[in-house]
Amino acid sequence: MRTDFTPEQLADPATAVAEAVIRKCVHCGFCTATCPTYVLLGDELDSPRGRIYLIQNMLEQEAEPTPQVVKHIDRCLSCLSCMTTCPSGVNYMHLVDHARAYIERRYRRPLAERMIRGLLAAVLPYPRRFRLALGLARLARPLAPLFRRSSRTRPLAAMLDLAPRSRPMQMPPQAPDAPEHPAGVVAVLEGCAEPVLRPQIRAATLRLLARLGYRTVSAPGEGCCGALVHHMGKEAAALEAARRNVDAWWRVIQQDGLDAILITASGCGTTVKDYGFLLRNDPAYAERAAHISVLARDISEFLAPLDLPTAGISGVTVAYHAACSLQHGQKLPDLPRKLLTAAGFQVLTPAEAHLCCGSAGTYNILQPELAGRLGGRKAANLDRLAADVVATGNIGCAVQIGMRSARPVVHIVQLVDWATGGPRPDELAELSTGEG
């Protein structure tokens, strides 16, 4: 695409990156076939190339964002399916993230929107606050029908719908004892939402790593990866989270050394792998952040090349849901499927595997209608496979699909842990299998 940015505008590093991304787009339209919102709505402005046009116009004119532009940018899931499809290599992720930050700085949202987005940013990245909020949500659930009556309060109803009906279990955070001479030293990102909603994922990860001979070390000071606030355009909060985590992991690197930073929530993995880009203009952090990004690995990416022992589980069929952040964001579409197959499971792939389930961080709260349509479509495609269990690599997907699927939904690592000698996931307690 031709652009008309001035030299003064291009002196800003963020604008220069945006301009380079826009110039790569040739408006071929391949992205429209795989964009979930375009598939649902059929509106060109709800396609990647339509949003690119809106963003270009807004940035070139340094215009105040209009409600119409904000609406179409807000509808983007950041699923990045367009990046997988694009033949021109357009880095849509960096462009839409910049547009969101621009909107956050220059657009004054209605009061209800500001309050809800502020609430999400103040609660979700903090496990203790999030755990407390889930307790309050169970008490407030009867108010959901009232909140659903107005578009302004509908996100509050979505929050209440997403909250688990019972209190999630809590598990000890420490790792099992590792061998005296470990195969390597790794850190496992604890994150924010996952340890509250599904602590059994981390427990399975630590058991599996210890069984494979790895020593897991903690990183005091580590917290939310920053993805949740980053995708809401809260750039300063996202950079603060990235710097905090880089500091925490760098202290561990200096003390113990690290072979890898393992991540079980693929949405977080996409962000941590991008720390080098996020902090590229920070002289105090750029080099360290780039190193951290190199060390970051999705848990399936780390496990795939290892020689895994098997416990002889047979006859279990798994419907594999490839999280967008893993197949499009991290370009790892097949590793989890191969990992589960190697562990002895029969793995099935649903129709429209490239389409987002509608979770997308806070999307299923802020855009509940579209998210609900995508979630129902995804669950229906998975249920048609008639598998014993649905497996995914992202906590948001597990919650989104779990609300709508007739099958239990577990994390990939829970199945691999079970297949290599760990306990059967609680979600599969009633499943009849061949073991031993």
C-alpha positions, 0 to 999 in steps of 0.5 A: 500500500502507498502511504503518506506519512511525513518525515516528522511522523516517521521519526516516532519509532512506533509510527515507523513500524506501523508504516512499514507494516501497512506498506506490506499490505497489497489488499489481496483479500486472502485474510478475509477468508480466515478472519472470524469477524468477517466470516460472521459479519461480512463487513469489509471494515471488520476484516484485517485489510479493512482495519488496516485502511482505518488505522492508516487513515487515522495515523496519517492524519493524526486524527482523533479516533471516531466511535466508528473506527474504535468499534471496528478495532475493538471487534478484532480478536487479535487471533492473528489468523490473518498473519498465517494466511497473508502471502505478503508477511504483514505483521498485523499484530504489531499494527493493531496493538499500536492502533489500540494504544493510540486509541487508548491515549486519544479516545474518551470512551463512555463512562461504563466502558471506561469503568469495565475496562479499568476493572478488568485491568485492575483485577485479572492480572492479579491472582489474589484479586481475581480469586476474590472477584470470583467469590463475589461473582458467585454471589452476584450471579443472580444479577446477570439477567439484569445486566444483559438488558443493556449493551453498556452492562452486558460485559458484566453479565459476561463476567458472571457467566464466565465465573466458575460455579464452584470455587477452583481447587488450590494446589501447593505451588512447589515442584516435586523433587528433581534428580540430583543431576538434572537434565536442565533448569527451567522456570515455568510462568505462573501467570495470573488467570490460569493458576486461579481457574485451573491450578491443576495445569501447573501441578501437572506441568511440575510433575511431568518436568520432574519425571523427565529430570528437570529442575524447576526454579521459581522467579520471585517478582514474576507476575502477569505477562502483560497480554491482558492490558496490552490488548486493551491498549494500556501500553504503559501497564504492559511495558511495566509487566514486561520489565518486571518479568525480565528483571525476575527472570534475569535474576534467576539466569544470573543465579542458576542459569536457565535453559528455558522459560516454559509457558502453559498459557499460549496467549502469554507465550505469544506476548513473552516471545514478543518482549524483545520487540516490546522493549526494543527502544528501552536501552536498559532492557532491550538486550535482556528482553530479546534474550528472554524472548529466545528462552521462552517456550510453549510447554508443548514446544519444549516437550515435543523433542523429548523422549517421553515414557508412556504408561500404556494408556489406550483407546482415548480419543482427543479432539484437539483445539489449536489455540490461535495464539499457538497456531497463528501467534507462535506458528506452532500448529502441529506440535501439540497434535504430534505430542498427544499422538506420541503419548498414545492418544488418538487425536482428531481435528475439528472443522474450521480449526483455524477459526478463533473460539472467541475467548481472546483474552478479555474479548469474551467479556468486552464483545460477548455477542460475537464471542458467544457466536464463535464459541458456540460454533467452535464447541459444535465443531468439536462435539461433532467429533464425538471424542472422549475429551477436548484438549487445548493449550490455553486457559482462555480457550478451555473456559470458553469451550468448556462452557459450551461443549458436551465434552470435558476440556483439559490442557494438553499437559494434563494428558501428557502427564497422565500418559507418562505416569501421572494421575488421571485428570479429575475431569476424566474421572468417569472415562473408561480406558485401557491402562497398564 
